[in-house]
Amino acid sequence: MRRRLLQLCAFLLIPALSAVTPLIAIPAITATSGAAGWEAYALGLSIGSAGGVIVELGWPVTGPQRVAAESPGARWTTLVTSVRTRLLALVVVSPIAIAVSALVTVNTDSDHTGTAALMALASVTAGLSGNWFFTGTGHPLRILTSEALPRAVLITGSSVALLAGAPLETVPASYLLSAIISPIVSLLLARRDRESSSDFSFAHDVAAIREQLPAMGVRSIGALYMALPITLVGIFAPSALSTFAAVERLMRMGLTVLQAVPNVLQTWMGSARSPGERRHRATRSILICGAVGVLAGMVFTVATPIVTPFLFTGTVEVQWSLAALGGIVVALVCISRATGGLALVAYRRVPALTVSTAAGAVVGVPAISLLAAAGGAAGGFVGEILAEVAAITVQTFALLSAMRADDHGTDPP
């Protein structure tokens, strides 16, 4: 129990640092470039993050529980395979993300197209992160060394430089550098697990990509309503973009911190040995994540309207009603992470997770687009809520079916 508490503290510390780091950049961006600079930055981040999900190839979904059960040598092979396959994906995805971000930014009549494009490239490259590997092996402090600390130092330095007169592109350039550092340091930290030389080839990489396609589908489809809302609002309701992006970005930062809860439960969930134990742990995980989500949503509702004027140097103001909608999304995402990313993966029902995210995308993309066009920022968040409810509904039915089948020693239909 003491070891698990220490792990939880470490897993909380890392995302907290990752969430605080962008907060340093936001005031520098809005103070020097105003709402237009913030919108370009946010658009590049949104589009690049969606591309980064594709680059990840689903490794953050299947990887943690996989390496938790592997021997050290097998873990090393898994990590190297993941880096090689993600580099191949990066070569394909990054030019597309850059082009889309530039086009959408032009649609908002912004003068910061270069910033959006560079931020998109940085966010896509972040898909090479090795965080999921250290989550699975139970070494959260290595995430601090490989990613969180370098990013914090670079972003802080670029923010100071921006206030001193450097161009806005300095901030996304520092993000890009930290994204490049992360996989390199991850491999260096994990190399002690290498037991012997492994044979890698292009054919091996293609086979690994094919194996990851179901998990990649989960993440990629989910990105349509989780990573792209800012882009959709930028297209269908440009006048609401700065406010929506402010709340959305703060919400995602908070969810980055809250990711620590399912992260610390990954190894525990994946190590269940019997159907009864698996059911018990899945239920407990959902209750824990749900309770944390409701509490966090309430805190977000109260805090967001208070901190926004300071963080965005007076360029954005948020009403309580809008913050409350964001708080509901926070609670629903926390529940979905438990029912889907923890429980369904533990029951090896990744295809069901794909269906749930597809349901969220089918509901979310048109809902966010149309409701944002009709109701601005509030409409966009109502669309996100509908998307999360759709995904959780599918996940719940799939999980109950998997539990019944597991109890009887059969596969669900």
Disulfide bonds with the S-S distance in Angstrom:
none
